[in-house]
Amino acid sequence: VSQLYGGPSETSPPSTTSLPAIHLSSTPDLVLPLLRKMLEHAAQQGDVQTAATLSLIVGRKTVEKMEIPEPELVGWIEAYLDILHQQRLYETAAKVMKACAGN
């Protein structure tokens, strides 16, 4: 399959630089709606871990540009923190809270 796309042959090691990067700042009209749909889909499926993590990765400014209501965002993060506490993953929960404070 990779040969069809000009990638490495079966015998050569995979390249980590073979795909072009999509920069959020240069393509917001393309990336922001896609990110929003990903977040909303994850949340609708009950995958608050993904929704919360992605929202923390992209940061508050990007989430605001996606026009995701703050109560919805807070709900994802609180639900994820509840899961972490139930699983007794206190260190991870502390990192999530620290990331929230930094955003």
VOPAGU-2260 file (C-alpha; in pm, 1 decimal, decimal comma):
REM VOPAGU-2260
SITE   aa  ch    i         X         Y         Z
SITE  VAL   A    0       0,0       0,0       0,0
SITE  SER   A    1     276,0     245,6      87,4
SITE  GLN   A    2     426,0     198,0    -260,6
SITE  LEU   A    3     101,1     326,6    -413,0
SITE  TYR   A    4     146,7     650,9    -223,2
SITE  GLY   A    5     516,1     686,5    -289,6
SITE  GLY   A    6     611,3     565,6      55,1
SITE  PRO   A    7     886,1     328,1     157,7
SITE  SER   A    8     904,6     -23,1      15,5
SITE  GLU   A    9     827,5    -325,7     231,2
SITE  THR   A   10    1195,5    -373,6     310,3
SITE  SER   A   11    1282,3     -18,8     409,5
SITE  PRO   A   12    1203,9     118,8     755,6
SITE  PRO   A   13     902,2     350,6     783,3
SITE  SER   A   14     974,0     720,7     766,0
SITE  THR   A   15     835,0     950,3    1031,4
SITE  THR   A   16     855,6    1250,7     798,7
SITE  SER   A   17     663,4    1113,2     500,5
SITE  LEU   A   18     334,4    1291,5     576,1
SITE  PRO   A   19     297,2    1668,0     549,2
SITE  ALA   A   20     206,4    1849,3     868,4
SITE  ILE   A   21    -117,8    2043,6     888,0
SITE  HIS   A   22     -64,1    2357,7    1088,3
SITE  LEU   A   23    -367,4    2492,0    1269,8
SITE  SER   A   24    -264,3    2853,0    1217,2
SITE  SER   A   25    -242,8    2814,4     839,1
SITE  THR   A   26    -562,0    2613,4     785,4
SITE  PRO   A   27    -814,7    2709,0    1056,2
SITE  ASP   A   28   -1114,1    2688,1     819,8
SITE  LEU   A   29   -1028,7    2325,1     753,9
SITE  VAL   A   30    -903,6    2210,7    1092,4
SITE  LEU   A   31   -1137,1    2383,4    1340,6
SITE  PRO   A   32   -1463,6    2232,7    1208,8
SITE  LEU   A   33   -1299,8    1890,4    1194,2
SITE  LEU   A   34   -1169,3    1919,7    1550,7
SITE  ARG   A   35   -1509,4    2033,5    1671,9
SITE  LYS   A   36   -1679,3    1735,8    1507,6
SITE  MET   A   37   -1421,9    1501,2    1660,5
SITE  LEU   A   38   -1477,6    1645,7    2007,6
SITE  GLU   A   39   -1855,3    1639,1    1978,0
SITE  HIS   A   40   -1856,4    1284,3    1840,9
SITE  ALA   A   41   -1632,8    1160,6    2120,9
SITE  ALA   A   42   -1855,4    1325,5    2381,3
SITE  GLN   A   43   -2175,0    1189,1    2222,3
SITE  GLN   A   44   -2025,1     839,9    2232,7
SITE  GLY   A   45   -1947,6     884,6    2602,3
SITE  ASP   A   46   -1573,8     910,0    2540,5
SITE  VAL   A   47   -1512,2    1203,0    2771,6
SITE  GLN   A   48   -1147,5    1102,0    2806,4
SITE  THR   A   49   -1086,1    1180,5    2439,3
SITE  ALA   A   50   -1299,0    1495,7    2442,2
SITE  ALA   A   51   -1127,8    1631,1    2752,6
SITE  THR   A   52    -777,5    1536,0    2640,5
SITE  LEU   A   53    -814,4    1683,7    2291,3
SITE  SER   A   54    -957,0    2004,3    2432,4
SITE  LEU   A   55    -659,8    2036,2    2667,1
SITE  ILE   A   56    -412,6    1960,7    2389,5
SITE  VAL   A   57    -546,2    2226,2    2152,2
SITE  GLY   A   58    -584,6    2482,8    2431,7
SITE  ARG   A   59    -846,2    2727,6    2547,1
SITE  LYS   A   60    -805,2    2976,0    2260,2
SITE  THR   A   61    -865,1    2708,2    1999,2
SITE  VAL   A   62   -1163,1    2568,7    2190,6
SITE  GLU   A   63   -1306,1    2922,0    2204,1
SITE  LYS   A   64   -1256,0    2957,9    1826,2
SITE  MET   A   65   -1450,7    2633,0    1782,3
SITE  GLU   A   66   -1732,8    2795,8    1982,7
SITE  ILE   A   67   -1775,6    2500,9    2216,1
SITE  PRO   A   68   -1987,9    2619,5    2509,2
SITE  GLU   A   69   -1785,9    2644,0    2829,5
SITE  PRO   A   70   -2037,1    2440,5    3035,3
SITE  GLU   A   71   -1999,6    2156,7    2784,3
SITE  LEU   A   72   -1619,0    2173,6    2799,9
SITE  VAL   A   73   -1621,3    2184,4    3179,6
SITE  GLY   A   74   -1858,1    1887,5    3181,7
SITE  TRP   A   75   -1616,5    1679,2    2972,2
SITE  ILE   A   76   -1325,7    1761,7    3198,4
SITE  GLU   A   77   -1521,5    1701,9    3519,8
SITE  ALA   A   78   -1648,5    1368,1    3389,5
SITE  TYR   A   79   -1293,4    1267,8    3295,1
SITE  LEU   A   80   -1168,2    1370,3    3640,0
SITE  ASP   A   81   -1444,9    1160,6    3798,3
SITE  ILE   A   82   -1326,9     858,2    3597,9
SITE  LEU   A   83    -967,3     918,1    3701,1
SITE  HIS   A   84   -1065,1     944,0    4067,8
SITE  GLN   A   85   -1278,8     628,5    4047,5
SITE  GLN   A   86    -978,9     446,2    3903,3
SITE  ARG   A   87    -757,5     600,3    4174,6
SITE  LEU   A   88    -538,8     765,7    3913,6
SITE  TYR   A   89    -476,6    1066,6    4132,6
SITE  GLU   A   90    -148,1    1167,0    3971,8
SITE  THR   A   91    -307,7    1179,4    3626,7
SITE  ALA   A   92    -603,2    1373,3    3768,9
SITE  ALA   A   93    -362,0    1625,3    3920,4
SITE  LYS   A   94    -191,3    1666,7    3581,2
SITE  VAL   A   95    -527,6    1726,5    3414,1
SITE  MET   A   96    -619,0    1988,1    3676,7
SITE  LYS   A   97    -280,8    2154,3    3633,1
SITE  ALA   A   98    -328,9    2158,9    3254,5
SITE  CYS   A   99    -670,4    2320,8    3306,1
SITE  ALA   A  100    -514,8    2590,9    3520,5
SITE  GLY   A  101    -252,9    2653,4    3252,5
SITE  ASN   A  102    -511,6    2695,2    2980,3
